[in-house]
Amino acid sequence: MNQIAQEISPDFSGLDTALAALSKGKDAWARTGNAERIAILSEIKDRLLDVSEGWAETAARHKLIPSGSPLVGEEWTSGPYAVMSACNGLMQTLSEMEGKAFLSRLPMRQTTNGQLAVRVMPHSIWDRLLLSGVTADVWMQPDVTEVNLADNTAQAYDTPPAQRRGKVALVLGAGNIASIAPLDAFQKLFSEHQVVILKMNPVNDYLTDYLEAALKPLIDRDALRIVRGGAEVGSYLCTHPQVDEIHITGAAASHDMIVWGAGQEGADNKRAGTPKIDKPITSELGAVCPTIVVPGNWSAADLSFQAEHLATQKLHNSGFNCVACQMLILPRDWPQKDNLLANLRDVMAKLDARQAYYPGADDRMQSFAEHAPDADRFSRGAAPACIVASADADDWFANNEVFAPALSTHEIAGSDPAAYLVEAVRYANDTLTGTLGANILVHPATIRQIGRKRFEEIVSALHYGTIAINAWTGLAFLSTACPWGAFPGHTLQDVSSGIGFVHNTFMFDKPERVVITAPWRPFPRNLLSGGMTLLPRPPWFVTNRRQHVVGKFLTRFQHSPSWFKLPGIFINALRG
């Protein structure tokens, strides 16, 4: 009997050993100087470059991307590229930490509603060339001003190194996007001086060897351990006395099970306000993320390009993104509405067939379809069709993240763009679950018609952690200078899309949201309407036929920027 019990009981001794090493090394890591941290990040970049191709190709195979498909580019840009970019951003911030000098080179302005907005992109000549026309502003929480911004930035570095005390953080990694786990670990390591035990998600723990190789300088300093395992390992670590803080990326249901418990016990604990875990917990959780289409006079080429954009917002990573567009908000009386949807259907039909690789997808799609028996299906060839259903058929669509290739639509009456946008913002705020990211597609002429000041006033009422205007919020995820997280104000009892921010390489302590904007039309077509930006079809578009090449080139460029590398990037970008 004892032998049987020993055989079936999980062995957590390896976890205990890892935590013991981290606990021993936590103060030494907290007191590590900026110069040494810069050297560590530089070494990580070199090691990351060595494993980047194996990382991207392995992830593509596990995600069932067809061999030779340009979609392999997704695994470059959302994997090694994003981590390499974060290393560069952190190195720059650390090199100018004295007096927080890095803030002096960030343009600032006051928004129409009186908030401080800090422009974090473009930040270099490379940004202006490679992401031409893309801007990203971080809107600070209302009590942050230009005068006190330094006091609300990188506060963890205000304590002299010799006086710092370390902590052990548990990071529960996500299974969908490869860079999430290391970027979440970076937040704890470099912005909060905490050592990290990173538990990989079983869905993508095939990345463990690549991460251990790339992040070896942190492992050697007993600042990081990477472990595998399922729910039993996560549960053990969450309650371990040597774990001081927890960061979760996943679903709200998983968060609540960790914090409150399962079943009736969890419901009772939540009602009583008595969490099972008495530790600081931050999180990035999902949402029913909207894309608001604003009526205007779109050309046939605009309709085609924005259909590609919508297909990307829905089907990047085969639809398994926390900020995938799940609610398409449309103007009911817009004459071009049906043409846009027809273009979207056509784009999806022509994409490389990509399977629904994430566990549980079939059940979630079936549940989605059961709530809309009259749903349409946009064919994707040999891949499962994208289910498209009116959200008006059932409140379920506004309250449940589907995390699969399925899309809801909601229509709002009216032809006045400003009045329509006000109603769309109200619907998103008041009806949809979550506050992670929202997209707005609006013709530049329509913004001028509304008035730029009035347009920003309306946008300021949209309470999401990232707002993308003629862009996808996923671009802010890839641009690691941007803080990434839900709109502030959620609590453990009403966690919504999470608590806190990650990425954020300028280390702002009190960001409220990011507003990221991209050109309406790609280069060179934009030249016909007077546009001066140089961004062609973006490499993160699912329709880009050279993204596998551009993603690799961009990763290598992030490692060691050079004018000599630009021609290859530009030529392949134009061919995409």
matplotlib code that plots the C-alpha trace (Angstrom):
import matplotlib.pyplot as plt

x = [0.0, 2.8, 4.7, 1.6, 1.1, 4.7, 4.4, 1.3, 2.2, 3.9, 7.5, 7.9, 11.5, 12.8, 10.5, 11.7, 15.3, 14.6, 12.8, 15.6, 18.2, 16.0, 15.4, 19.1, 19.9, 17.0, 18.8, 21.9, 19.8, 17.9, 21.2, 22.7, 23.8, 22.6, 25.8, 25.7, 22.1, 22.9, 25.6, 23.2, 20.7, 23.3, 24.4, 20.7, 20.4, 23.4, 22.1, 18.6, 19.9, 21.6, 18.3, 15.8, 15.4, 14.9, 12.5, 10.4, 10.4, 9.6, 6.7, 5.3, 5.3, 3.5, 0.9, 0.3, 1.3, 1.6, 5.2, 6.6, 3.8, 4.6, 2.6, 5.8, 6.6, 4.1, 6.4, 9.3, 7.6, 5.6, 8.6, 12.3, 11.6, 9.5, 12.0, 14.9, 13.1, 12.4, 16.1, 17.0, 14.4, 15.5, 19.1, 18.4, 16.3, 18.9, 21.8, 19.9, 18.5, 20.6, 18.2, 15.8, 17.4, 15.5, 12.3, 13.8, 13.8, 10.1, 7.7, 4.8, 1.5, -1.8, -4.8, -8.1, -9.4, -6.4, -4.2, -0.5, 0.3, 3.9, 5.0, 7.1, 7.1, 8.7, 11.7, 14.6, 15.4, 14.9, 11.3, 10.7, 12.0, 10.7, 7.4, 6.8, 3.7, 3.1, 2.8, 2.2, 1.3, 1.1, -1.7, -0.9, -3.4, -5.0, -2.8, 0.4, 1.7, 4.8, 6.1, 5.8, 6.3, 9.8, 8.4, 6.0, 8.5, 10.9, 10.2, 11.9, 15.2, 14.8, 16.0, 19.8, 21.0, 22.6, 19.3, 17.1, 15.5, 14.6, 11.4, 10.5, 7.8, 5.9, 5.1, 2.4, 3.2, 0.6, 0.4, -0.5, 2.1, 5.8, 7.1, 4.5, 6.3, 9.8, 8.4, 6.3, 9.5, 11.4, 8.8, 9.5, 13.2, 14.1, 11.3, 10.6, 14.0, 12.3, 13.7, 11.4, 10.3, 8.6, 6.1, 5.6, 2.2, 1.9, 0.6, 4.0, 6.5, 8.3, 9.9, 11.6, 15.0, 15.1, 14.3, 16.8, 19.5, 18.6, 18.1, 21.1, 22.7, 19.7, 19.7, 23.4, 22.8, 20.0, 17.6, 15.5, 14.3, 12.0, 9.9, 7.3, 4.1, 0.3, -2.2, -0.8, 2.6, 1.0, -1.1, 1.9, 3.9, 1.1, 0.8, 4.5, 5.8, 8.9, 6.8, 6.1, 4.1, 2.3, 1.7, -0.9, -1.6, -4.6, -8.4, -10.4, -11.8, -8.3, -7.4, -10.4, -9.8, -6.3, -7.4, -10.7, -10.8, -13.0, -16.7, -18.9, -15.9, -14.6, -18.0, -18.3, -14.8, -15.4, -18.7, -17.0, -13.9, -11.6, -9.1, -7.2, -3.9, -2.7, -0.1, 0.1, -1.3, -1.1, -2.6, -3.3, -6.5, -8.8, -11.8, -14.4, -12.3, -14.1, -13.3, -15.3, -15.8, -16.7, -18.8, -17.1, -16.4, -14.0, -12.5, -12.6, -8.9, -9.7, -12.3, -10.0, -7.1, -9.2, -10.7, -7.2, -6.8, -9.9, -8.9, -5.6, -7.3, -9.3, -7.1, -3.5, -2.3, -5.3, -7.6, -5.9, -5.1, -6.4, -6.8, -8.3, -11.2, -14.3, -16.9, -17.1, -19.2, -20.7, -22.7, -26.1, -26.9, -23.5, -23.9, -20.5, -21.1, -22.0, -19.0, -16.7, -18.0, -17.9, -14.2, -13.6, -15.2, -13.0, -9.8, -10.4, -11.2, -7.8, -5.6, -3.3, -5.4, -4.5, -5.9, -7.3, -4.3, -5.2, -6.8, -10.5, -11.0, -13.5, -15.7, -15.6, -16.5, -19.4, -20.6, -20.4, -22.4, -25.0, -25.8, -26.4, -28.1, -28.4, -24.7, -22.8, -19.6, -16.7, -14.9, -11.1, -10.6, -9.3, -9.2, -12.3, -14.6, -14.8, -18.2, -19.8, -22.9, -25.0, -24.4, -28.0, -29.2, -27.9, -26.2, -23.8, -21.6, -20.9, -19.9, -17.7, -14.3, -14.3, -10.5, -11.1, -11.9, -15.3, -16.6, -19.7, -21.2, -23.2, -24.8, -25.6, -28.0, -27.2, -25.1, -23.4, -19.9, -19.4, -22.8, -22.2, -18.8, -20.1, -22.7, -20.1, -17.9, -20.8, -21.7, -18.1, -17.7, -21.1, -21.8, -18.7, -16.6, -13.1, -11.0, -7.8, -7.9, -10.2, -9.6, -11.1, -11.1, -11.8, -11.0, -8.7, -11.3, -13.9, -11.6, -11.3, -15.1, -15.6, -12.8, -9.5, -10.2, -13.7, -12.4, -9.9, -12.6, -14.7, -11.7, -10.8, -14.1, -13.2, -11.9, -9.4, -5.8, -4.8, -6.7, -5.6, -6.6, -6.3, -4.1, -4.5, -3.8, -1.5, 1.0, 1.2, 2.0, 4.9, 6.1, 7.5, 7.9, 4.1, 2.7, 0.5, -2.5, -6.1, -7.6, -6.7, -9.2, -10.0, -9.8, -9.4, -13.2, -13.9, -10.7, -12.1, -9.0, -6.5, -4.5, -1.3, 0.9, 3.9, 6.4, 6.6, 10.4, 10.3, 9.0, 6.1, 4.5, 1.1, 0.1, -3.6, -3.7, -1.8, -3.2, -1.4, -2.1, -1.0, -1.5, -4.9, -3.4, -0.2, 2.8, 2.9, -0.9, -0.9, 1.1, -1.9, -3.8, -0.9, 0.3, 4.0, 4.6, 6.6, 4.9, 3.7, 1.4, 2.5, 4.4, 2.0, -0.9, -2.0, -2.1, 1.6, 3.4, 6.9, 6.3, 8.5, 11.4, 10.7, 10.2, 13.6, 15.3, 13.6, 14.8, 18.4, 18.1, 16.9, 20.0, 22.4, 20.8, 22.7, 21.9, 23.2, 20.4, 17.6, 17.5, 16.7, 14.0, 12.4, 12.6, 10.8, 8.4, 7.3, 6.9, 4.7]
y = [0.0, 2.4, 1.5, 2.2, 5.6, 6.4, 5.6, 7.7, 10.7, 13.5, 14.2, 17.9, 17.7, 19.3, 22.3, 22.6, 22.6, 25.2, 27.5, 27.0, 28.2, 31.2, 32.1, 32.0, 34.2, 36.7, 39.4, 39.2, 39.6, 42.6, 44.3, 43.6, 46.9, 48.4, 47.8, 44.1, 43.8, 45.4, 42.9, 40.1, 41.3, 41.6, 38.0, 36.9, 38.6, 36.6, 33.3, 34.1, 34.7, 31.3, 29.5, 31.7, 29.7, 26.4, 28.2, 29.6, 26.4, 24.2, 26.4, 26.4, 22.6, 22.2, 24.8, 22.8, 25.6, 24.0, 23.3, 26.2, 28.6, 32.2, 32.0, 30.7, 34.4, 34.7, 32.6, 34.8, 38.1, 36.9, 34.9, 35.7, 39.2, 40.4, 39.1, 40.6, 44.0, 43.9, 43.3, 46.4, 48.5, 47.4, 48.0, 51.5, 52.3, 50.9, 52.8, 56.0, 55.2, 57.9, 60.7, 58.8, 60.6, 58.4, 60.4, 63.6, 62.1, 61.1, 63.6, 64.5, 66.3, 66.8, 64.9, 66.6, 65.2, 66.5, 63.4, 63.2, 61.2, 60.1, 59.0, 55.8, 55.1, 56.0, 56.3, 55.8, 56.3, 52.5, 52.8, 55.6, 53.5, 50.0, 51.0, 54.1, 56.0, 53.9, 55.9, 54.7, 57.0, 55.9, 57.7, 58.0, 57.7, 61.1, 62.0, 61.7, 64.9, 65.9, 67.4, 64.1, 61.6, 60.7, 60.0, 57.6, 55.8, 53.0, 53.5, 50.2, 51.8, 54.7, 52.3, 52.1, 48.6, 47.8, 48.4, 46.3, 43.0, 40.4, 38.3, 35.1, 35.4, 32.6, 33.3, 31.0, 31.0, 31.2, 28.4, 30.4, 33.1, 32.1, 35.4, 35.8, 33.7, 35.3, 38.8, 38.2, 37.0, 40.1, 42.3, 40.7, 40.4, 43.8, 46.1, 44.7, 43.1, 39.7, 36.3, 34.1, 30.5, 30.2, 27.4, 26.6, 25.9, 22.2, 23.4, 25.0, 23.5, 22.4, 25.9, 25.1, 24.0, 27.1, 29.4, 27.8, 28.2, 31.9, 32.8, 30.9, 34.1, 34.5, 30.8, 30.8, 33.7, 31.9, 34.5, 32.2, 28.6, 27.2, 24.2, 22.1, 20.4, 20.6, 21.9, 20.0, 21.7, 25.1, 24.5, 23.3, 26.4, 28.9, 27.8, 27.3, 29.3, 30.4, 32.0, 35.7, 36.9, 35.4, 36.5, 34.7, 34.9, 32.9, 32.9, 34.6, 31.2, 29.8, 32.9, 32.6, 28.9, 29.8, 32.7, 31.5, 27.7, 25.4, 24.8, 25.7, 26.4, 29.0, 30.6, 30.8, 32.2, 34.8, 35.9, 36.2, 37.9, 35.3, 34.2, 30.9, 32.6, 35.6, 36.9, 39.8, 38.5, 40.3, 39.0, 39.4, 37.7, 37.5, 39.5, 39.8, 42.3, 44.5, 46.1, 49.2, 50.0, 53.7, 54.5, 56.6, 56.7, 53.8, 52.9, 49.4, 49.0, 50.3, 47.6, 44.9, 46.0, 46.5, 43.1, 41.7, 43.7, 42.2, 38.7, 39.3, 40.5, 37.3, 34.6, 35.5, 32.5, 30.7, 32.8, 31.8, 35.3, 37.1, 40.2, 38.5, 40.4, 38.6, 41.3, 43.2, 46.3, 47.5, 50.6, 49.1, 51.9, 52.1, 51.3, 49.5, 47.2, 44.2, 44.8, 44.8, 41.5, 40.0, 41.0, 39.5, 36.2, 36.2, 36.9, 34.0, 31.6, 32.3, 31.9, 28.9, 26.2, 26.3, 23.9, 24.8, 23.5, 24.7, 22.2, 22.6, 24.6, 22.2, 22.2, 26.0, 26.4, 23.9, 25.9, 29.1, 27.5, 26.2, 29.7, 30.7, 28.0, 30.4, 31.4, 31.9, 30.1, 31.8, 28.9, 28.5, 25.6, 22.6, 24.5, 24.7, 27.5, 30.7, 30.9, 34.3, 35.0, 38.0, 38.8, 40.0, 36.4, 35.7, 37.7, 34.8, 36.2, 39.5, 37.6, 34.7, 34.8, 32.1, 31.7, 30.1, 31.0, 32.4, 36.0, 37.8, 40.9, 43.7, 46.5, 50.1, 52.3, 55.8, 57.4, 60.2, 59.0, 60.8, 59.8, 56.2, 56.1, 57.3, 54.5, 51.9, 53.0, 52.8, 49.3, 48.1, 49.6, 48.5, 45.2, 43.4, 41.3, 42.5, 45.6, 44.3, 45.7, 47.5, 48.4, 51.2, 51.3, 54.8, 56.6, 59.7, 61.9, 60.7, 61.7, 65.1, 65.2, 64.4, 66.8, 65.5, 67.0, 65.5, 62.2, 62.0, 62.9, 60.0, 57.6, 58.7, 57.3, 53.8, 52.0, 49.4, 48.9, 49.2, 51.0, 50.6, 53.1, 51.7, 49.1, 45.8, 45.9, 42.9, 45.4, 47.1, 43.6, 43.2, 46.8, 46.1, 49.7, 49.7, 48.7, 45.6, 44.8, 45.6, 49.0, 49.8, 49.3, 45.6, 43.6, 40.0, 39.8, 41.4, 40.6, 41.1, 41.2, 41.4, 43.5, 45.3, 45.7, 43.9, 44.7, 48.4, 48.8, 52.4, 51.1, 53.5, 52.8, 54.2, 53.8, 53.8, 52.8, 52.7, 54.3, 52.9, 54.2, 53.0, 54.3, 53.8, 52.7, 50.7, 52.0, 52.7, 53.0, 55.7, 58.0, 58.4, 60.1, 62.2, 59.8, 60.0, 56.8, 53.9, 50.9, 48.3, 45.4, 44.8, 41.6, 40.6, 40.5, 36.9, 37.7, 38.7, 36.3, 37.2, 37.4, 34.3, 36.1, 39.5, 38.1, 36.4, 39.5, 41.8, 39.5, 39.6, 43.4, 43.7, 41.8, 44.1, 47.0, 48.0, 50.2, 47.3, 45.0, 47.4, 46.7, 43.0, 43.9, 46.6, 44.4, 41.5, 43.8, 45.3, 41.8, 40.8]
z = [0.0, 0.9, -2.2, -4.3, -2.6, -3.2, -6.9, -7.6, -5.4, -7.3, -6.5, -5.9, -4.6, -7.8, -7.2, -3.7, -4.8, -7.4, -4.9, -2.4, -4.9, -5.8, -2.2, -1.5, -4.6, -4.3, -2.4, -4.6, -7.7, -6.2, -5.5, -9.0, -10.5, -13.8, -15.7, -14.8, -15.8, -19.2, -19.7, -18.8, -21.3, -24.0, -23.4, -23.5, -26.9, -28.3, -26.9, -28.2, -31.7, -31.6, -30.8, -32.6, -35.7, -33.9, -31.6, -34.4, -36.5, -33.5, -32.5, -36.1, -36.2, -32.8, -34.0, -37.1, -39.5, -43.0, -44.0, -46.0, -45.1, -44.6, -41.3, -39.7, -39.6, -36.7, -34.6, -35.4, -34.6, -31.5, -30.2, -30.5, -32.1, -29.2, -26.6, -28.4, -28.6, -24.9, -24.2, -26.2, -24.5, -21.0, -21.8, -23.0, -19.9, -17.5, -19.3, -18.6, -15.2, -13.4, -12.8, -15.1, -18.0, -20.5, -19.7, -21.2, -24.7, -24.6, -26.1, -23.8, -24.3, -22.5, -24.0, -24.5, -21.3, -19.4, -19.0, -19.6, -22.8, -23.3, -26.8, -26.6, -30.4, -32.6, -30.3, -32.8, -36.4, -36.8, -35.5, -38.0, -40.9, -40.0, -38.5, -40.5, -39.5, -36.4, -33.1, -29.6, -26.7, -23.1, -21.2, -17.6, -14.7, -14.0, -11.0, -13.0, -14.5, -16.4, -13.1, -11.1, -13.9, -12.7, -9.2, -10.9, -13.1, -12.1, -8.4, -7.7, -8.7, -6.2, -3.5, -3.5, -4.6, -1.2, 0.6, -1.7, -0.5, -3.0, -3.5, -5.2, -7.9, -9.5, -13.2, -14.6, -18.3, -21.1, -23.7, -26.9, -27.6, -27.2, -25.8, -23.1, -20.5, -20.8, -21.1, -17.9, -16.2, -17.4, -15.7, -12.3, -12.8, -14.2, -13.2, -9.7, -8.7, -8.1, -8.9, -10.9, -11.0, -14.4, -14.8, -18.4, -19.8, -20.9, -24.3, -25.2, -22.8, -25.9, -25.7, -22.4, -23.8, -26.0, -23.1, -20.8, -23.4, -24.1, -20.5, -19.1, -17.7, -15.3, -14.4, -13.7, -11.2, -9.4, -10.6, -12.7, -12.8, -15.5, -14.6, -16.4, -15.2, -15.1, -12.6, -9.7, -10.1, -10.4, -7.3, -5.3, -6.3, -5.7, -2.1, -1.5, 1.5, -0.5, -3.2, -2.4, -5.4, -8.4, -11.9, -14.0, -17.8, -18.8, -18.3, -15.6, -14.6, -14.0, -12.0, -9.8, -9.2, -8.0, -5.8, -4.5, -5.0, -7.1, -7.2, -4.3, -2.0, -4.5, -4.8, -1.0, -0.6, -3.3, -1.7, 1.7, 0.4, 1.8, -0.8, -0.4, -1.3, 0.7, -1.7, -4.2, -7.5, -10.8, -14.0, -17.7, -18.6, -21.7, -22.9, -25.5, -27.5, -29.9, -33.3, -34.0, -37.7, -38.1, -41.2, -43.9, -47.6, -48.2, -51.6, -53.0, -52.1, -48.5, -48.1, -49.3, -47.1, -44.0, -44.6, -44.4, -41.2, -39.7, -40.7, -38.9, -35.8, -35.7, -37.1, -36.1, -34.2, -35.6, -33.3, -30.0, -28.8, -25.7, -27.9, -31.0, -32.3, -31.0, -31.4, -34.7, -34.1, -37.4, -38.6, -39.5, -42.0, -43.7, -47.4, -47.5, -44.6, -46.7, -49.1, -46.1, -44.9, -48.4, -48.6, -45.2, -46.3, -49.4, -47.5, -45.0, -47.9, -49.4, -46.3, -45.8, -44.1, -40.4, -37.9, -34.4, -32.5, -29.0, -26.6, -26.1, -29.3, -30.8, -27.7, -27.5, -31.1, -30.7, -27.7, -29.7, -32.5, -30.2, -29.0, -32.7, -34.7, -37.6, -37.6, -40.8, -41.6, -43.5, -45.2, -44.6, -46.9, -45.1, -41.8, -39.6, -40.8, -38.9, -37.3, -37.5, -35.4, -34.4, -30.8, -30.5, -30.6, -27.1, -24.2, -24.0, -26.8, -24.9, -21.8, -22.9, -24.5, -27.2, -27.8, -31.1, -34.8, -34.1, -34.4, -33.1, -34.8, -33.3, -35.4, -34.3, -36.2, -37.4, -40.1, -38.1, -37.4, -34.1, -32.7, -33.9, -32.3, -29.0, -29.0, -30.0, -27.1, -24.7, -25.9, -25.5, -22.0, -20.7, -22.4, -23.3, -20.8, -20.2, -20.8, -22.4, -26.0, -28.4, -32.1, -34.1, -37.9, -39.2, -42.4, -41.9, -43.6, -41.1, -38.2, -39.8, -40.1, -36.5, -35.5, -34.0, -30.6, -30.5, -31.8, -28.9, -26.4, -27.6, -27.5, -24.0, -22.8, -24.1, -21.0, -22.4, -21.6, -25.2, -27.9, -31.5, -34.1, -37.7, -36.1, -34.1, -30.4, -30.9, -32.4, -28.9, -27.5, -30.0, -29.2, -25.8, -24.8, -24.5, -21.1, -21.6, -19.4, -18.6, -17.9, -14.2, -11.4, -11.3, -8.1, -7.1, -6.7, -10.1, -12.0, -15.5, -17.8, -15.0, -12.6, -13.4, -16.5, -18.1, -20.9, -20.3, -20.9, -19.7, -16.4, -15.9, -12.6, -13.2, -16.9, -17.7, -21.3, -24.6, -27.7, -30.8, -34.3, -37.7, -41.3, -42.9, -46.3, -47.0, -49.0, -51.9, -52.4, -49.7, -52.0, -54.2, -51.4, -50.2, -47.5, -46.7, -44.6, -45.8, -44.2, -46.7, -45.9, -42.3, -41.5, -38.8, -41.3, -41.9, -45.7, -45.8, -48.2, -47.0, -43.2, -42.6, -44.2, -42.7, -39.2, -39.3, -40.7, -38.1, -35.3, -36.6, -37.0, -33.3, -32.3, -34.1, -36.0, -39.2, -42.2, -44.3, -43.1, -44.2, -47.9, -47.4, -44.9, -47.2, -50.4, -48.7, -46.9, -50.3, -51.7, -48.8]

ax = plt.figure().add_subplot(projection="3d")
ax.plot(x, y, z, "-o")
ax.set_aspect("equal")
plt.show()
